[in-house]
Amino acid sequence: MMNTMEVLPMTNAQAYLEALMLAIVAPDDEKSLMAQGLAQRAGATLSEHDRTLCQKGIETCMEYLREYS
C-alpha cells in the first residue's frame, strides 16, 4: 500500500509566508529570487495590513531561530 500525503489548499497569506521564508533560506540567489517572485504574486492579493503582519511574523521567527538555534 502506498503512503500518500493529502495536499490541502493554502490561503494566499500562507503562500506569502512560505514564499518569504523560502526567499530567506534559499540555497542560492537564483532560488531566492524565484521565491521573492512567488511572494510578490501572493502578496499582491493581500491587504497592506496582512502583508505587514506576515512580514512581522517572519521577522519574529528569524529572531527566534537566531537566538535559540
C-alpha positions as CSV (number, residue, x, y, z in Angstrom):
1,M,0.0,0.0,0.0
2,M,1.3,3.4,-1.0
3,N,1.7,6.2,1.7
4,T,0.2,9.4,0.2
5,M,0.0,12.7,1.8
6,E,-3.1,14.7,1.3
7,V,-2.3,18.1,-0.1
8,L,-4.6,20.8,1.3
9,P,-5.1,24.1,-0.4
10,M,-3.4,27.1,1.2
11,T,-4.6,30.6,1.7
12,N,-2.8,33.5,0.0
13,A,-1.4,34.5,3.3
14,Q,0.1,31.0,3.9
15,A,1.6,31.1,0.4
16,Y,3.0,34.5,1.1
17,L,4.5,33.4,4.4
18,E,6.1,30.3,2.8
19,A,7.5,32.2,-0.1
20,L,9.0,34.8,2.2
21,M,10.7,32.1,4.3
22,L,11.9,30.3,1.2
23,A,13.4,33.6,-0.1
24,I,15.4,33.8,3.1
25,V,16.6,30.3,3.4
26,A,17.1,29.5,-0.3
27,P,20.4,27.8,-1.1
28,D,21.4,30.3,-3.8
29,D,20.4,33.7,-5.2
30,E,18.5,32.2,-8.2
31,K,16.2,30.3,-5.9
32,S,15.8,33.2,-3.6
33,L,14.8,35.4,-6.5
34,M,12.3,32.8,-7.6
35,A,10.8,32.7,-4.1
36,Q,10.7,36.5,-4.0
37,G,8.7,36.5,-7.2
38,L,6.2,34.0,-5.7
39,A,5.9,36.1,-2.5
40,Q,5.3,39.2,-4.6
41,R,2.5,37.4,-6.5
42,A,0.9,36.0,-3.4
43,G,1.3,39.3,-1.5
44,A,-0.4,41.3,-4.3
45,T,-3.7,39.6,-3.2
46,L,-3.3,40.7,0.4
47,S,-4.0,44.0,2.1
48,E,-1.1,46.0,3.2
49,H,-2.1,45.2,6.8
50,D,-2.0,41.5,6.2
51,R,1.4,41.7,4.4
52,T,2.8,43.6,7.3
53,L,1.5,41.0,9.8
54,C,3.1,38.2,7.7
55,Q,6.4,40.1,7.5
56,K,6.5,40.7,11.2
57,G,5.7,37.0,11.8
58,I,8.7,36.0,9.6
59,E,10.9,38.6,11.3
60,T,9.9,37.2,14.8
61,C,10.6,33.6,13.6
62,M,14.0,34.6,12.3
63,E,14.9,36.3,15.6
64,Y,13.8,33.3,17.5
65,L,15.9,31.0,15.3
66,R,19.0,33.3,15.7
67,E,18.5,33.3,19.5
68,Y,17.8,29.7,20.1
69,S,19.5,27.7,17.3
